[in-house]
Amino acid sequence: MKKLAYTFLVLMTAGTIFTSCRDQKTAGEKIEDGVEEVGDGVEDAAEDVADEVEDAVD
């Protein structure tokens, strides 16, 4: 019975050690996400400027 308990304990410990808690991004993925965020910000700013120009014309 002790061998079964030790085996189970070792398997659970190994499973915990080799399982990552969070998804880690590579440097390329981080850069891609940053570029997308900047692009979204530029698009939002362009839309805001277009709205302001339309309001000024009216």
N, C-alpha and C positions, 0 to 999 in steps of 0.2 A: 504494500500500500504506500509506503514511503517513496519507493521508486516512482510510482505513478504520480504522486504529488510533486516530487522534484522535477520530473519530466514536464509536467504541466506548467510549473513555475518557470522553468527555463524557456519553454516555448512562448509563454506570455511575455517574458522579459525581452526575448529576442524580437518578438513582434512589435513591442513598444519602441524598442531602440531603432528599428529599421523603418518605422512609419513616421513620415514627416507630418508635422502639425499644420503647416501652412504651405501654400503653393508659392514657390520662389520663382521670380521672373529673371530671365537672363538680361544682360545689359542691352541687347538689341530690342527686346520687348519693352524695356523701360523707356528707351529712346523713342520707339514707335508710339507708345502711349503719350509721351510728352509732346511729340509733334502733332498728334491728333488733338490734344487739348489746346495747343496754341492755334491750330487751324480752326477749331470750334470758336475760340475767343475772337479770332479775326473775323470770322463770318458773322458772329453776333454784333461786333462793333460796326461792321459794314451795314448790317441791317438797321442798326440804331441811327447811323448817319443818314441813311436813305430815308428813314422815317422823319428825321428832323428836317431834312431838305424838303420833303413833301409838305410838312407842316408849315415851313417858312414860305413856300410858294403859295399855299392857300391863304 
